[in-house]
Amino acid sequence: MDAKKIGNRIKLIRKSRGMTQADLAQMVDLTPKYLSNLECGFKLPKFETFISIANALKVDANTLLRDVLDVSTSTASSEISEKLAALPMEEQRKIMRILDVMISEENAKQS
């Protein structure tokens, strides 16, 4: 397993949430130094720690592992979810309405 890719994904999502290493470390009861080692790819977290990090970042495990998984069926949807989650709720609603229209139009074309 590629610890560097997992660590980088944790770092990217943490930063997208506006969190510092100290913030996330405190939420999951780790030292900032240990979290830094994870993000740099020097260590792989234990399963329990990995789950705690995913929960604190409010992402699913596949999102954190997508750079190392061979199956990527949910990669695009995970990326979209990440980007949506970083937006204010009103902007999320606007984008969802646009997606609904685009999907309806595509379904109508295929019918």
Backbone as CSV, one residue per row, in Angstrom:
resi,resn,N_x,N_y,N_z,CA_x,CA_y,CA_z,C_x,C_y,C_z
1,MET,0.853,-1.179,0.000,0.000,0.000,0.000,0.895,1.236,0.000
2,ASP,0.513,2.235,-0.749,1.315,3.440,-0.906,0.962,4.473,0.174
3,ALA,1.772,4.498,1.226,1.528,5.393,2.356,1.589,6.854,1.933
4,LYS,2.446,7.154,0.981,2.596,8.542,0.534,1.312,9.056,-0.133
5,LYS,0.686,8.231,-0.963,-0.552,8.638,-1.632,-1.692,8.797,-0.638
6,ILE,-1.777,7.885,0.317,-2.829,7.983,1.340,-2.618,9.231,2.181
7,GLY,-1.379,9.452,2.597,-1.057,10.631,3.399,-1.366,11.919,2.667
8,ASN,-1.036,11.953,1.392,-1.307,13.143,0.596,-2.803,13.397,0.476
9,ARG,-3.586,12.336,0.310,-5.042,12.479,0.215,-5.591,13.035,1.534
10,ILE,-5.111,12.522,2.669,-5.537,13.029,3.979,-5.224,14.520,4.069
11,LYS,-4.022,14.887,3.671,-3.591,16.290,3.733,-4.463,17.182,2.856
12,LEU,-4.723,16.750,1.616,-5.547,17.547,0.702,-6.951,17.767,1.252
13,ILE,-7.538,16.715,1.770,-8.901,16.845,2.296,-8.907,17.688,3.564
14,ARG,-7.921,17.467,4.429,-7.823,18.274,5.659,-7.758,19.748,5.311
15,LYS,-6.894,20.093,4.354,-6.747,21.498,3.968,-8.022,22.033,3.322
16,SER,-8.703,21.198,2.525,-9.947,21.648,1.890,-11.025,21.931,2.930
17,ARG,-10.902,21.309,4.095,-11.847,21.541,5.191,-11.430,22.719,6.069
18,GLY,-10.290,23.348,5.724,-9.804,24.491,6.494,-9.244,24.099,7.846
19,MET,-8.752,22.875,7.940,-8.229,22.371,9.211,-6.708,22.373,9.203
20,THR,-6.129,22.649,10.356,-4.684,22.510,10.519,-4.385,21.084,10.960
21,GLN,-3.114,20.723,10.916,-2.728,19.408,11.421,-3.084,19.304,12.900
22,ALA,-2.883,20.382,13.632,-3.202,20.376,15.065,-4.699,20.143,15.287
23,ASP,-5.539,20.763,14.455,-6.994,20.577,14.575,-7.369,19.110,14.396
24,LEU,-6.909,18.525,13.284,-7.256,17.138,12.998,-6.651,16.195,14.034
25,ALA,-5.412,16.440,14.399,-4.757,15.580,15.393,-5.544,15.569,16.698
26,GLN,-6.008,16.722,17.121,-6.783,16.807,18.360,-8.099,16.052,18.227
27,MET,-8.749,16.160,17.072,-10.035,15.495,16.867,-9.923,13.973,16.936
28,VAL,-8.780,13.435,16.510,-8.624,11.981,16.459,-7.635,11.472,17.510
29,ASP,-7.303,12.335,18.449,-6.447,11.970,19.579,-5.078,11.449,19.131
30,LEU,-4.441,12.220,18.236,-3.089,11.929,17.783,-2.207,13.135,18.092
31,THR,-0.907,12.946,18.044,-0.025,14.102,18.147,0.098,14.715,16.752
32,PRO,0.286,16.023,16.679,0.494,16.639,15.365,1.698,16.032,14.634
33,LYS,2.724,15.649,15.359,3.908,15.038,14.746,3.544,13.705,14.083
34,TYR,2.737,12.887,14.761,2.329,11.608,14.183,1.486,11.845,12.934
35,LEU,0.558,12.804,13.000,-0.260,13.122,11.836,0.618,13.613,10.687
36,SER,1.623,14.413,10.993,2.558,14.872,9.979,3.265,13.690,9.318
37,ASN,3.668,12.712,10.128,4.306,11.512,9.585,3.361,10.736,8.667
38,LEU,2.075,10.695,9.020,1.089,10.042,8.157,0.951,10.789,6.840
39,GLU,0.789,12.107,6.928,0.588,12.907,5.724,1.807,12.896,4.804
40,CYS,2.985,12.763,5.364,4.208,12.701,4.549,4.462,11.308,3.993
41,GLY,3.667,10.338,4.440,3.824,8.981,3.939,4.888,8.173,4.641
42,PHE,5.343,8.649,5.797,6.358,7.915,6.548,5.755,6.750,7.319
43,LYS,4.446,6.843,7.591,3.756,5.793,8.343,2.390,5.554,7.730
44,LEU,1.868,4.351,7.940,0.483,4.029,7.612,-0.292,3.958,8.916
45,PRO,-1.488,4.545,8.968,-2.252,4.482,10.217,-2.815,3.085,10.457
46,LYS,-3.017,2.761,11.728,-3.753,1.542,12.068,-5.173,1.723,11.543
47,PHE,-5.866,0.616,11.384,-7.228,0.652,10.846,-8.124,1.581,11.668
48,GLU,-8.067,1.470,12.987,-8.918,2.297,13.852,-8.605,3.778,13.673
49,THR,-7.330,4.098,13.535,-6.913,5.485,13.339,-7.395,5.984,11.979
50,PHE,-7.277,5.139,10.971,-7.738,5.481,9.628,-9.229,5.833,9.639
51,ILE,-10.017,5.006,10.318,-11.465,5.249,10.412,-11.742,6.550,11.166
52,SER,-11.011,6.792,12.237,-11.182,8.037,12.995,-10.878,9.256,12.134
53,ILE,-9.826,9.154,11.321,-9.469,10.258,10.434,-10.567,10.474,9.393
54,ALA,-11.038,9.396,8.797,-12.114,9.514,7.799,-13.354,10.158,8.417
55,ASN,-13.721,9.731,9.620,-14.889,10.301,10.282,-14.679,11.774,10.606
56,ALA,-13.498,12.128,11.074,-13.213,13.523,11.408,-13.238,14.408,10.166
57,LEU,-12.777,13.855,9.041,-12.779,14.610,7.790,-14.126,14.544,7.072
58,LYS,-15.023,13.684,7.593,-16.356,13.499,7.008,-16.278,13.020,5.551
59,VAL,-15.431,11.999,5.340,-15.306,11.373,4.028,-15.360,9.863,4.203
60,ASP,-15.691,9.160,3.120,-15.675,7.707,3.207,-14.255,7.191,2.968
61,ALA,-14.041,5.950,3.319,-12.715,5.350,3.200,-12.235,5.327,1.753
62,ASN,-13.158,5.088,0.809,-12.765,5.059,-0.602,-12.161,6.380,-1.054
63,THR,-12.666,7.470,-0.521,-12.134,8.778,-0.886,-10.675,8.894,-0.459
64,LEU,-10.371,8.407,0.736,-8.988,8.463,1.211,-8.084,7.473,0.494
65,LEU,-8.667,6.400,-0.008,-7.877,5.347,-0.645,-7.891,5.404,-2.167
66,ARG,-8.589,6.347,-2.750,-8.823,6.294,-4.195,-7.555,6.326,-5.035
67,ASP,-6.474,6.874,-4.528,-5.227,6.897,-5.293,-4.495,5.561,-5.262
68,VAL,-4.936,4.649,-4.396,-4.260,3.359,-4.291,-5.166,2.183,-4.646
69,LEU,-6.449,2.427,-4.837,-7.372,1.356,-5.208,-7.289,1.063,-6.699
70,ASP,-7.382,-0.207,-7.056,-7.393,-0.596,-8.463,-8.744,-0.318,-9.110
71,VAL,-9.807,-0.418,-8.328,-11.139,-0.124,-8.857,-11.446,1.341,-8.604
72,SER,-11.928,1.987,-9.630,-12.158,3.427,-9.486,-13.558,3.822,-9.912
73,THR,-14.516,2.957,-9.657,-15.884,3.252,-10.092,-16.459,4.479,-9.409
74,SER,-16.046,4.719,-8.183,-16.616,5.859,-7.472,-15.676,7.056,-7.412
75,THR,-14.578,7.025,-8.160,-13.613,8.115,-8.108,-14.227,9.445,-8.505
76,ALA,-14.927,9.479,-9.619,-15.516,10.735,-10.082,-16.551,11.248,-9.098
77,SER,-17.406,10.362,-8.601,-18.431,10.818,-7.656,-17.806,11.270,-6.343
78,SER,-16.729,10.630,-5.918,-16.036,11.058,-4.700,-15.429,12.445,-4.883
79,GLU,-14.855,12.661,-6.047,-14.260,13.966,-6.324,-15.326,15.052,-6.353
80,ILE,-16.453,14.757,-6.982,-17.561,15.713,-7.017,-18.065,15.990,-5.603
81,SER,-18.195,14.939,-4.798,-18.667,15.100,-3.421,-17.732,15.989,-2.618
82,GLU,-16.438,15.776,-2.779,-15.449,16.602,-2.074,-15.599,18.066,-2.443
83,LYS,-15.714,18.315,-3.734,-15.815,19.699,-4.196,-17.112,20.342,-3.724
84,LEU,-18.203,19.593,-3.767,-19.484,20.122,-3.290,-19.435,20.426,-1.801
85,ALA,-18.845,19.518,-1.043,-18.800,19.684,0.419,-18.034,20.930,0.828
86,ALA,-17.113,21.363,-0.012,-16.315,22.543,0.315,-17.068,23.849,0.060
87,LEU,-18.229,23.761,-0.592,-19.004,24.962,-0.930,-20.071,25.256,0.116
88,PRO,-20.493,26.511,0.198,-21.626,26.839,1.074,-22.883,26.100,0.622
89,MET,-23.806,25.857,1.526,-24.998,25.068,1.246,-25.807,25.635,0.081
90,GLU,-25.960,26.944,-0.022,-26.736,27.533,-1.114,-26.086,27.231,-2.465
91,GLU,-24.761,27.280,-2.534,-24.060,26.945,-3.774,-24.229,25.462,-4.106
92,GLN,-24.235,24.621,-3.081,-24.457,23.192,-3.298,-25.833,22.964,-3.912
93,ARG,-26.840,23.674,-3.412,-28.203,23.528,-3.946,-28.272,23.960,-5.411
94,LYS,-27.606,25.067,-5.742,-27.597,25.542,-7.127,-26.992,24.488,-8.050
95,ILE,-25.868,23.940,-7.643,-25.195,22.943,-8.475,-26.056,21.690,-8.605
96,MET,-26.718,21.302,-7.559,-27.596,20.125,-7.621,-28.750,20.367,-8.597
97,ARG,-29.301,21.579,-8.605,-30.369,21.890,-9.555,-29.852,21.809,-10.994
98,ILE,-28.643,22.319,-11.219,-28.041,22.243,-12.557,-27.829,20.792,-12.954
99,LEU,-27.315,19.982,-12.049,-27.115,18.557,-12.335,-28.432,17.866,-12.658
100,ASP,-29.472,18.185,-11.904,-30.785,17.587,-12.159,-31.257,17.894,-13.575
101,VAL,-31.093,19.147,-14.010,-31.505,19.538,-15.359,-30.677,18.787,-16.396
102,MET,-29.373,18.738,-16.192,-28.493,18.061,-17.156,-28.810,16.569,-17.256
103,ILE,-29.070,15.940,-16.132,-29.395,14.513,-16.126,-30.742,14.267,-16.795
104,SER,-31.707,15.125,-16.516,-33.038,15.000,-17.158,-32.914,15.128,-18.675
105,GLU,-32.122,16.103,-19.125,-31.933,16.279,-20.563,-31.253,15.063,-21.188
106,GLU,-30.255,14.519,-20.522,-29.552,13.332,-21.030,-30.475,12.137,-21.090
107,ASN,-31.306,11.972,-20.057,-32.271,10.862,-20.051,-33.289,11.006,-21.175
108,ALA,-33.691,12.256,-21.443,-34.651,12.494,-22.518,-34.044,12.165,-23.878
109,LYS,-32.767,12.445,-24.055,-32.080,12.125,-25.321,-32.015,10.621,-25.549
110,GLN,-31.812,9.900,-24.477,-31.635,8.439,-24.585,-32.959,7.709,-24.741
111,SER,-34.054,8.372,-24.451,-35.372,7.721,-24.552,-35.883,7.649,-25.951
